Amino acid sequence: MKTGLTAYFDSAKRNCMLCHTYKNIKPSEDQKEMALTSTKKAYDALREAFDALRVEDAELDKLDKVRAAKVLCLDAIDACGTCDKQRPRIKEILIDIK
């Protein structure tokens, strides 16, 4: 699970940075869609992990970390929707996930 999440986060941050970098050179929506898709997949994986932790009655610290990561993913998805490509917004938000 951890490696899958890491791959989703890395892909989202990389594609967000590419979208920001290529805004004037190659204006396309491919990187933006890939960043959004990776972020949504990470959110889905975190939601499943949160549900699994709740079922096994995990510690509150673990639940809080997963819940905070889910919130950051949702914030990143919203920020990408209103992005003007002046800053890599998804990358800036997801960099806080540990």
Secondary structure, DSSP 8 states (H G I E B T S, - for coil): -HHHHHHHHHHHHHHHHHHHHTTTTS--SHHHHHHHHHHHHHHHHHHHHHHHHHHTT--HHHHHHHHHHHHHHHHHHHHHHT--SSS-HHHHHHTT--
